Amino acid sequence: MRLNDALPKEGSKKRRRRLGRGVSAGQGASAGKGMRGQKARSGGSTRPGFEGGQQPLYRRIPKLKHFTVINPRQYTTINVSKLASLPANTEVTLDSLMEAGIITANNGPLKLLGDGELSTPLRVTAAAFTAGARSKIEAAGGTCEVVEKTRG
């Protein structure tokens, strides 16, 4: 047996269609591609994702990891270390901090962050607390009260 003797079994390989070789060949004239148009031309197929000139889906959707938040929550943030200068058992709210001059701008509801140390007990009323801020205020003997956020 030689390499040129290795042939596929008779009838297992179908001969290819010979397009555009006359009506009697079965695929004459338009070669089974219909009448004209982009898909009837040689090499006439569009690339994957092409939508006829419309901005394709893969370019319309947001990129990378995260979608941008349409209406992000804005907080006036302050660290626990800034509250250390206040006297014991003071009522801490956004308005009281503005009056004391600790906060200069109102950027929305008050949120307490947990950076720094606190030793004086305070009664804090805010829209949100981080876990660290809540534990430090309560460890100093103070209380944390969450109020509903008002749209502003």
ChimeraX commands (.cxc) that place a marker at each C-alpha (Angstrom):
marker #1 position 0.00,0.00,0.00 radius 0.5
marker #1 position 1.22,3.46,-0.90 radius 0.5
marker #1 position 0.17,6.96,0.17 radius 0.5
marker #1 position -1.45,7.69,-3.18 radius 0.5
marker #1 position -3.61,4.57,-2.74 radius 0.5
marker #1 position -5.24,6.05,0.42 radius 0.5
marker #1 position -8.48,7.49,-0.97 radius 0.5
marker #1 position -11.85,8.17,0.67 radius 0.5
marker #1 position -14.57,5.57,0.16 radius 0.5
marker #1 position -16.62,5.88,-3.03 radius 0.5
marker #1 position -19.66,8.16,-2.46 radius 0.5
marker #1 position -18.41,9.56,0.86 radius 0.5
marker #1 position -17.14,12.79,-0.70 radius 0.5
marker #1 position -19.68,14.99,-2.50 radius 0.5
marker #1 position -18.44,17.06,-5.41 radius 0.5
marker #1 position -18.63,20.87,-4.93 radius 0.5
marker #1 position -21.32,23.01,-6.55 radius 0.5
marker #1 position -20.07,24.78,-9.67 radius 0.5
marker #1 position -21.85,28.10,-9.53 radius 0.5
marker #1 position -22.71,30.28,-12.51 radius 0.5
marker #1 position -21.98,27.66,-15.17 radius 0.5
marker #1 position -25.26,27.77,-17.06 radius 0.5
marker #1 position -28.90,26.89,-16.44 radius 0.5
marker #1 position -28.48,23.15,-17.02 radius 0.5
marker #1 position -25.87,22.96,-14.21 radius 0.5
marker #1 position -28.63,23.86,-11.74 radius 0.5
marker #1 position -26.87,26.91,-10.28 radius 0.5
marker #1 position -26.65,29.17,-13.34 radius 0.5
marker #1 position -27.22,32.94,-13.62 radius 0.5
marker #1 position -27.62,34.16,-10.01 radius 0.5
marker #1 position -26.02,31.01,-8.54 radius 0.5
marker #1 position -28.76,30.57,-5.90 radius 0.5
marker #1 position -28.05,33.96,-4.32 radius 0.5
marker #1 position -31.26,35.69,-5.34 radius 0.5
marker #1 position -31.38,38.96,-7.24 radius 0.5
marker #1 position -28.56,41.44,-6.77 radius 0.5
marker #1 position -27.77,43.23,-3.53 radius 0.5
marker #1 position -24.83,43.13,-1.17 radius 0.5
marker #1 position -25.23,39.46,-0.29 radius 0.5
marker #1 position -25.24,38.45,-3.96 radius 0.5
marker #1 position -21.81,39.98,-4.68 radius 0.5
marker #1 position -18.50,38.21,-4.45 radius 0.5
marker #1 position -17.05,38.74,-0.98 radius 0.5
marker #1 position -20.31,40.48,-0.17 radius 0.5
marker #1 position -21.01,39.57,3.42 radius 0.5
marker #1 position -20.93,42.05,6.29 radius 0.5
marker #1 position -18.68,41.60,9.29 radius 0.5
marker #1 position -20.13,40.20,12.52 radius 0.5
marker #1 position -21.91,42.92,14.51 radius 0.5
marker #1 position -22.54,45.18,11.51 radius 0.5
marker #1 position -26.03,46.72,11.66 radius 0.5
marker #1 position -26.24,48.50,8.32 radius 0.5
marker #1 position -24.49,51.66,9.49 radius 0.5
marker #1 position -26.53,52.00,12.70 radius 0.5
marker #1 position -24.36,52.28,15.80 radius 0.5
marker #1 position -23.86,48.60,16.68 radius 0.5
marker #1 position -24.91,47.13,20.01 radius 0.5
marker #1 position -21.35,46.50,21.20 radius 0.5
marker #1 position -20.62,50.24,20.83 radius 0.5
marker #1 position -23.92,51.42,22.34 radius 0.5
marker #1 position -23.56,49.68,25.70 radius 0.5
marker #1 position -21.29,50.99,28.51 radius 0.5
marker #1 position -17.71,49.76,28.56 radius 0.5
marker #1 position -15.51,48.13,31.18 radius 0.5
marker #1 position -16.55,46.93,34.60 radius 0.5
marker #1 position -19.31,49.08,36.00 radius 0.5
marker #1 position -22.29,51.01,34.71 radius 0.5
marker #1 position -22.33,54.60,35.95 radius 0.5
marker #1 position -24.94,55.33,38.59 radius 0.5
marker #1 position -27.53,57.73,37.14 radius 0.5
marker #1 position -28.46,59.43,40.44 radius 0.5
marker #1 position -25.60,58.79,42.88 radius 0.5
marker #1 position -26.20,59.41,46.58 radius 0.5
marker #1 position -24.43,62.54,47.77 radius 0.5
marker #1 position -23.44,62.66,51.44 radius 0.5
marker #1 position -21.79,65.24,53.66 radius 0.5
marker #1 position -19.06,63.05,55.15 radius 0.5
marker #1 position -17.10,63.53,58.35 radius 0.5
marker #1 position -14.69,61.30,60.24 radius 0.5
marker #1 position -15.12,60.31,63.88 radius 0.5
marker #1 position -11.82,62.04,64.76 radius 0.5
marker #1 position -13.38,65.47,64.02 radius 0.5
marker #1 position -16.03,64.86,66.72 radius 0.5
marker #1 position -13.40,64.34,69.47 radius 0.5
marker #1 position -13.22,68.12,70.14 radius 0.5
marker #1 position -16.94,68.31,71.08 radius 0.5
marker #1 position -17.98,68.25,74.76 radius 0.5
marker #1 position -19.52,65.08,76.26 radius 0.5
marker #1 position -23.20,64.21,75.66 radius 0.5
marker #1 position -23.55,66.73,72.83 radius 0.5
marker #1 position -26.37,66.28,70.31 radius 0.5
marker #1 position -24.56,65.87,66.95 radius 0.5
marker #1 position -26.53,66.63,63.78 radius 0.5
marker #1 position -25.66,68.19,60.43 radius 0.5
marker #1 position -27.01,71.57,61.61 radius 0.5
marker #1 position -25.10,71.49,64.91 radius 0.5
marker #1 position -21.84,70.67,63.08 radius 0.5
marker #1 position -22.44,73.58,60.68 radius 0.5
marker #1 position -22.98,75.95,63.62 radius 0.5
marker #1 position -19.85,74.66,65.37 radius 0.5
marker #1 position -17.84,75.26,62.17 radius 0.5
marker #1 position -16.64,71.65,61.92 radius 0.5
marker #1 position -18.44,71.29,58.57 radius 0.5
marker #1 position -18.48,74.24,56.17 radius 0.5
marker #1 position -20.60,72.91,53.27 radius 0.5
marker #1 position -23.87,70.98,53.16 radius 0.5
marker #1 position -23.46,68.40,50.36 radius 0.5
marker #1 position -26.48,66.33,51.33 radius 0.5
marker #1 position -27.37,64.14,54.34 radius 0.5
marker #1 position -24.72,63.49,57.01 radius 0.5
marker #1 position -22.64,60.30,56.91 radius 0.5
marker #1 position -20.16,59.34,59.64 radius 0.5
marker #1 position -16.90,57.61,58.63 radius 0.5
marker #1 position -14.76,55.61,61.04 radius 0.5
marker #1 position -11.29,57.15,60.70 radius 0.5
marker #1 position -9.68,58.28,63.97 radius 0.5
marker #1 position -10.40,57.80,67.68 radius 0.5
marker #1 position -13.23,59.03,69.91 radius 0.5
marker #1 position -13.30,59.05,73.72 radius 0.5
marker #1 position -16.25,61.36,74.59 radius 0.5
marker #1 position -19.84,60.00,74.55 radius 0.5
marker #1 position -22.03,61.74,71.96 radius 0.5
marker #1 position -25.63,61.45,70.73 radius 0.5
marker #1 position -25.17,61.31,66.96 radius 0.5
marker #1 position -28.08,61.67,64.51 radius 0.5
marker #1 position -27.10,61.04,60.87 radius 0.5
marker #1 position -28.38,59.52,57.63 radius 0.5
marker #1 position -25.70,56.80,57.51 radius 0.5
marker #1 position -22.85,55.32,59.54 radius 0.5
marker #1 position -20.02,53.05,58.49 radius 0.5
marker #1 position -19.60,49.95,60.66 radius 0.5
marker #1 position -16.33,51.32,62.08 radius 0.5
marker #1 position -17.86,54.69,62.96 radius 0.5
marker #1 position -20.86,53.08,64.68 radius 0.5
marker #1 position -18.66,50.79,66.79 radius 0.5
marker #1 position -16.33,53.65,67.86 radius 0.5
marker #1 position -19.19,55.95,68.88 radius 0.5
marker #1 position -20.89,53.19,70.88 radius 0.5
marker #1 position -17.58,52.08,72.45 radius 0.5
marker #1 position -17.11,55.65,73.73 radius 0.5
marker #1 position -20.57,55.43,75.39 radius 0.5
marker #1 position -22.49,57.38,72.74 radius 0.5
marker #1 position -25.56,56.53,70.67 radius 0.5
marker #1 position -26.15,56.36,66.92 radius 0.5
marker #1 position -29.54,57.24,65.46 radius 0.5
marker #1 position -30.29,56.87,61.74 radius 0.5
marker #1 position -32.67,59.44,60.21 radius 0.5
marker #1 position -34.34,59.17,56.82 radius 0.5
marker #1 position -32.40,60.80,54.01 radius 0.5
marker #1 position -34.16,63.79,52.48 radius 0.5
marker #1 position -33.77,64.47,48.76 radius 0.5
marker #1 position -31.81,67.63,48.29 radius 0.5
marker link #1:1,2 radius 0.2
marker link #1:2,3 radius 0.2
marker link #1:3,4 radius 0.2
marker link #1:4,5 radius 0.2
marker link #1:5,6 radius 0.2
marker link #1:6,7 radius 0.2
marker link #1:7,8 radius 0.2
marker link #1:8,9 radius 0.2
marker link #1:9,10 radius 0.2
marker link #1:10,11 radius 0.2
marker link #1:11,12 radius 0.2
marker link #1:12,13 radius 0.2
marker link #1:13,14 radius 0.2
marker link #1:14,15 radius 0.2
marker link #1:15,16 radius 0.2
marker link #1:16,17 radius 0.2
marker link #1:17,18 radius 0.2
marker link #1:18,19 radius 0.2
marker link #1:19,20 radius 0.2
marker link #1:20,21 radius 0.2
marker link #1:21,22 radius 0.2
marker link #1:22,23 radius 0.2
marker link #1:23,24 radius 0.2
marker link #1:24,25 radius 0.2
marker link #1:25,26 radius 0.2
marker link #1:26,27 radius 0.2
marker link #1:27,28 radius 0.2
marker link #1:28,29 radius 0.2
marker link #1:29,30 radius 0.2
marker link #1:30,31 radius 0.2
marker link #1:31,32 radius 0.2
marker link #1:32,33 radius 0.2
marker link #1:33,34 radius 0.2
marker link #1:34,35 radius 0.2
marker link #1:35,36 radius 0.2
marker link #1:36,37 radius 0.2
marker link #1:37,38 radius 0.2
marker link #1:38,39 radius 0.2
marker link #1:39,40 radius 0.2
marker link #1:40,41 radius 0.2
marker link #1:41,42 radius 0.2
marker link #1:42,43 radius 0.2
marker link #1:43,44 radius 0.2
marker link #1:44,45 radius 0.2
marker link #1:45,46 radius 0.2
marker link #1:46,47 radius 0.2
marker link #1:47,48 radius 0.2
marker link #1:48,49 radius 0.2
marker link #1:49,50 radius 0.2
marker link #1:50,51 radius 0.2
marker link #1:51,52 radius 0.2
marker link #1:52,53 radius 0.2
marker link #1:53,54 radius 0.2
marker link #1:54,55 radius 0.2
marker link #1:55,56 radius 0.2
marker link #1:56,57 radius 0.2
marker link #1:57,58 radius 0.2
marker link #1:58,59 radius 0.2
marker link #1:59,60 radius 0.2
marker link #1:60,61 radius 0.2
marker link #1:61,62 radius 0.2
marker link #1:62,63 radius 0.2
marker link #1:63,64 radius 0.2
marker link #1:64,65 radius 0.2
marker link #1:65,66 radius 0.2
marker link #1:66,67 radius 0.2
marker link #1:67,68 radius 0.2
marker link #1:68,69 radius 0.2
marker link #1:69,70 radius 0.2
marker link #1:70,71 radius 0.2
marker link #1:71,72 radius 0.2
marker link #1:72,73 radius 0.2
marker link #1:73,74 radius 0.2
marker link #1:74,75 radius 0.2
marker link #1:75,76 radius 0.2
marker link #1:76,77 radius 0.2
marker link #1:77,78 radius 0.2
marker link #1:78,79 radius 0.2
marker link #1:79,80 radius 0.2
marker link #1:80,81 radius 0.2
marker link #1:81,82 radius 0.2
marker link #1:82,83 radius 0.2
marker link #1:83,84 radius 0.2
marker link #1:84,85 radius 0.2
marker link #1:85,86 radius 0.2
marker link #1:86,87 radius 0.2
marker link #1:87,88 radius 0.2
marker link #1:88,89 radius 0.2
marker link #1:89,90 radius 0.2
marker link #1:90,91 radius 0.2
marker link #1:91,92 radius 0.2
marker link #1:92,93 radius 0.2
marker link #1:93,94 radius 0.2
marker link #1:94,95 radius 0.2
marker link #1:95,96 radius 0.2
marker link #1:96,97 radius 0.2
marker link #1:97,98 radius 0.2
marker link #1:98,99 radius 0.2
marker link #1:99,100 radius 0.2
marker link #1:100,101 radius 0.2
marker link #1:101,102 radius 0.2
marker link #1:102,103 radius 0.2
marker link #1:103,104 radius 0.2
marker link #1:104,105 radius 0.2
marker link #1:105,106 radius 0.2
marker link #1:106,107 radius 0.2
marker link #1:107,108 radius 0.2
marker link #1:108,109 radius 0.2
marker link #1:109,110 radius 0.2
marker link #1:110,111 radius 0.2
marker link #1:111,112 radius 0.2
marker link #1:112,113 radius 0.2
marker link #1:113,114 radius 0.2
marker link #1:114,115 radius 0.2
marker link #1:115,116 radius 0.2
marker link #1:116,117 radius 0.2
marker link #1:117,118 radius 0.2
marker link #1:118,119 radius 0.2
marker link #1:119,120 radius 0.2
marker link #1:120,121 radius 0.2
marker link #1:121,122 radius 0.2
marker link #1:122,123 radius 0.2
marker link #1:123,124 radius 0.2
marker link #1:124,125 radius 0.2
marker link #1:125,126 radius 0.2
marker link #1:126,127 radius 0.2
marker link #1:127,128 radius 0.2
marker link #1:128,129 radius 0.2
marker link #1:129,130 radius 0.2
marker link #1:130,131 radius 0.2
marker link #1:131,132 radius 0.2
marker link #1:132,133 radius 0.2
marker link #1:133,134 radius 0.2
marker link #1:134,135 radius 0.2
marker link #1:135,136 radius 0.2
marker link #1:136,137 radius 0.2
marker link #1:137,138 radius 0.2
marker link #1:138,139 radius 0.2
marker link #1:139,140 radius 0.2
marker link #1:140,141 radius 0.2
marker link #1:141,142 radius 0.2
marker link #1:142,143 radius 0.2
marker link #1:143,144 radius 0.2
marker link #1:144,145 radius 0.2
marker link #1:145,146 radius 0.2
marker link #1:146,147 radius 0.2
marker link #1:147,148 radius 0.2
marker link #1:148,149 radius 0.2
marker link #1:149,150 radius 0.2
marker link #1:150,151 radius 0.2
marker link #1:151,152 radius 0.2
view
